[in-house]
Amino acid sequence: MNGFRHVRWPQNAPGRFYVDEQCIDCDVCRDIAPALFRRDDRDAHSFVARQPATADERRVAEEARDECPVGAIGDDGDALEEPPVGQPARH
């Protein structure tokens, strides 16, 4: 690994899950978890519209993360600190 970190999209709701700039707008996350992921029509990418509120929602967010074909969905786990918008995301 080269240490490069991808930048998360500013539209992401603050919290554990996020979509970063690797997103190819494939619809996978929106198909799996439509209540959590939305599309930015202007820039053609997905983002986390809201964080999971239940264990079931967390499970589908994790499924979306695991199924993302380019690994653009990040998961900070139970980390308490969010990097500022536009700053490198942790994977």
Contacts in CASP RR format, 6 or more apart in sequence:
PFRMAT RR
TARGET T0000
AUTHOR 0000-0000-0000
METHOD contacts of the structure
MODEL  1
MNGFRHVRWPQNAPGRFYVDEQCIDCDVCRDIAPALFRRDDRDAHSFVAR
QPATADERRVAEEARDECPVGAIGDDGDALEEPPVGQPARH
5 88 0 8 1.000
5 89 0 8 1.000
5 90 0 8 1.000
5 91 0 8 1.000
6 20 0 8 1.000
6 21 0 8 1.000
6 22 0 8 1.000
6 72 0 8 1.000
6 88 0 8 1.000
6 89 0 8 1.000
6 91 0 8 1.000
7 20 0 8 1.000
7 21 0 8 1.000
7 86 0 8 1.000
7 87 0 8 1.000
7 88 0 8 1.000
7 89 0 8 1.000
8 18 0 8 1.000
8 19 0 8 1.000
8 20 0 8 1.000
8 21 0 8 1.000
8 74 0 8 1.000
8 83 0 8 1.000
8 85 0 8 1.000
8 86 0 8 1.000
8 89 0 8 1.000
9 18 0 8 1.000
9 19 0 8 1.000
9 20 0 8 1.000
9 21 0 8 1.000
9 23 0 8 1.000
9 40 0 8 1.000
9 45 0 8 1.000
9 47 0 8 1.000
10 85 0 8 1.000
10 86 0 8 1.000
11 38 0 8 1.000
11 40 0 8 1.000
11 47 0 8 1.000
11 49 0 8 1.000
12 18 0 8 1.000
12 19 0 8 1.000
12 47 0 8 1.000
12 48 0 8 1.000
12 85 0 8 1.000
13 48 0 8 1.000
13 49 0 8 1.000
13 50 0 8 1.000
13 51 0 8 1.000
14 51 0 8 1.000
14 82 0 8 1.000
15 48 0 8 1.000
15 51 0 8 1.000
15 76 0 8 1.000
15 82 0 8 1.000
16 51 0 8 1.000
16 52 0 8 1.000
16 75 0 8 1.000
16 76 0 8 1.000
16 77 0 8 1.000
16 78 0 8 1.000
16 79 0 8 1.000
17 36 0 8 1.000
17 48 0 8 1.000
17 51 0 8 1.000
17 52 0 8 1.000
17 61 0 8 1.000
17 65 0 8 1.000
17 73 0 8 1.000
17 74 0 8 1.000
17 75 0 8 1.000
17 76 0 8 1.000
18 47 0 8 1.000
18 48 0 8 1.000
18 73 0 8 1.000
18 74 0 8 1.000
18 76 0 8 1.000
18 89 0 8 1.000
19 29 0 8 1.000
19 37 0 8 1.000
19 45 0 8 1.000
19 46 0 8 1.000
19 47 0 8 1.000
19 48 0 8 1.000
19 72 0 8 1.000
19 73 0 8 1.000
19 74 0 8 1.000
20 72 0 8 1.000
20 73 0 8 1.000
20 74 0 8 1.000
20 89 0 8 1.000
21 45 0 8 1.000
21 72 0 8 1.000
22 70 0 8 1.000
22 71 0 8 1.000
22 72 0 8 1.000
23 45 0 8 1.000
23 46 0 8 1.000
23 70 0 8 1.000
23 72 0 8 1.000
24 45 0 8 1.000
24 69 0 8 1.000
24 70 0 8 1.000
24 72 0 8 1.000
25 39 0 8 1.000
25 44 0 8 1.000
25 45 0 8 1.000
25 46 0 8 1.000
26 69 0 8 1.000
26 70 0 8 1.000
27 46 0 8 1.000
28 64 0 8 1.000
28 67 0 8 1.000
28 68 0 8 1.000
28 69 0 8 1.000
29 36 0 8 1.000
29 37 0 8 1.000
29 46 0 8 1.000
29 64 0 8 1.000
29 65 0 8 1.000
29 67 0 8 1.000
29 68 0 8 1.000
29 73 0 8 1.000
30 37 0 8 1.000
30 38 0 8 1.000
30 39 0 8 1.000
30 46 0 8 1.000
32 60 0 8 1.000
32 63 0 8 1.000
32 64 0 8 1.000
32 67 0 8 1.000
33 57 0 8 1.000
33 60 0 8 1.000
33 61 0 8 1.000
33 63 0 8 1.000
33 64 0 8 1.000
35 50 0 8 1.000
35 57 0 8 1.000
36 48 0 8 1.000
36 49 0 8 1.000
36 50 0 8 1.000
36 51 0 8 1.000
36 52 0 8 1.000
36 57 0 8 1.000
36 60 0 8 1.000
36 61 0 8 1.000
36 64 0 8 1.000
37 46 0 8 1.000
37 47 0 8 1.000
37 48 0 8 1.000
37 49 0 8 1.000
37 64 0 8 1.000
38 46 0 8 1.000
38 47 0 8 1.000
38 49 0 8 1.000
39 45 0 8 1.000
39 46 0 8 1.000
39 47 0 8 1.000
40 46 0 8 1.000
40 47 0 8 1.000
46 72 0 8 1.000
48 61 0 8 1.000
51 61 0 8 1.000
52 58 0 8 1.000
52 60 0 8 1.000
52 61 0 8 1.000
61 73 0 8 1.000
61 75 0 8 1.000
62 75 0 8 1.000
64 73 0 8 1.000
65 71 0 8 1.000
65 73 0 8 1.000
65 74 0 8 1.000
65 75 0 8 1.000
74 89 0 8 1.000
74 91 0 8 1.000
76 82 0 8 1.000
76 90 0 8 1.000
79 90 0 8 1.000
83 89 0 8 1.000
83 90 0 8 1.000
END
